[in-house]
Amino acid sequence: MKILKYILLVFIICGIPGFALFYIGPTYGGLLSKLLNVLLVIYFLMNKKSKPAIVIIIFGFIYYSISGFFFTGDMDIWYTEAIKYFIFIICSLELAIKTNSKQIQIILLVGAISILIHTLFFPNSFGRYSGFYLNPNSAAVVCLIGFAYSYCIKSITYRLLAQFMYTVAGIMTLSRSFVLVLLLVILVSVLSNRKNIVGLLTGAVAIIIILGTTNLHLNTKRFNALKSIVSDDIDKEAITENPRNETWALYKDFILDKPFFGHGFKSMQGRETDTLGIKTGVHNTYLMVLGEAGIIPFFLLLYIYIYIFARSIRHFSSNPEYNYLAIILITYLLVSHNYFDNYIILFVSIWLYQKVKEDPEITNPITQT
């Protein structure tokens, strides 16, 4: 059972099926994706059943029902993605309950190391690196999640080493939101314990080392923008290029046109699924849900993450990392639109939802910062 558990955690947290799909081929990637679903079902059936996360299931049911009703594309796509979503959120619950912060932390470190290996040994013309995660923005949020979980490490030395690794790997993604959210998490952590200010120093050291390394093949424009932040001449144009609020504005009229039931499944995600004449996806999960399925699932989604955030504050004195994770999840949903098939985000959301439901008095924290 333990072996099955760790296989599932590696598949989910390291994004192995997606990695295999891109680098090995659709045959192996598809097989690994199916294997993940099968193993999740087996793990679920072999364990004692806990009370399901009803609100998350209801949210998914309403979203897929309404968006599917107005979907004009191939219904096989809708069926496949809906089934995969429900298998994951129902069956991964037992996995989340039986997984502690330390176990997640170890696998997240493996993911961060994959980003560093990608940077050092497999440079590319794009100049942004993602390791197992294919998309640099997805890799950046994994590093942020790892940084949040690092506060569970008892040893200060090992904690700082882990934070250094996550910071360096996160910077290699050259995600503009990474530095901002990282700074926010560190500032909030200082409210929990003033000694956590050392996390800010760790980040500063990581940035200085990267800026002083000349043989990294990083995206010139974004890298120069990063350097400008620590200089007297901030490159505002590079930092604010193609801001997300401009992308969101492209969809304003469409959202207001059908606010109650939306435009249908995948209509807000651009590219090959574009049905509105906008090839760029909305890059905002909240707006995506509102634009595709209307206000009911939109308010349910808001409720889920406001609940997680509010409950995490109750645990702040014993498990401040819950609050850091809530902040990271909420901000990430503001800049992404791949929520329903982003298994890392779904798993951490389910894990955190279950944790914050417990009363702080009966929670057994691994450690306190």
Protein Blocks (a to p, Z undefined) as FASTA:
>chain_A
ZZmmmmmmmmmmnommmmmmmmnomklmmmmmmmmmmmmmmmmmmpccddddfklmmmmm
mmmmmmmmmpcbdfklmmmmmmmmmmmmmmmmmmmmmpcfklmmmmmmmmmmmmmmmmmm
mccfkopaekjnopamlmmmmmmmmmmmmmmpmblmlmmmmmmmmmmmmmmnopaklmmm
mmmmmmmmmmmomklmmmmmmmmmmmmmmmmpmkbccdfklmmmmmmmmmmbdcfklmmg
oifklmmmmmmmmmmmmmmnonbehklngpjllcnopabdfkiaklmmmmmnojmlmmmm
mmmmmmmmmmmmmmmmmmmmlmmmmmmmmmmmmmccklmmmmklmmmmmmmmmmmmpcfk
lpccfbdZZ
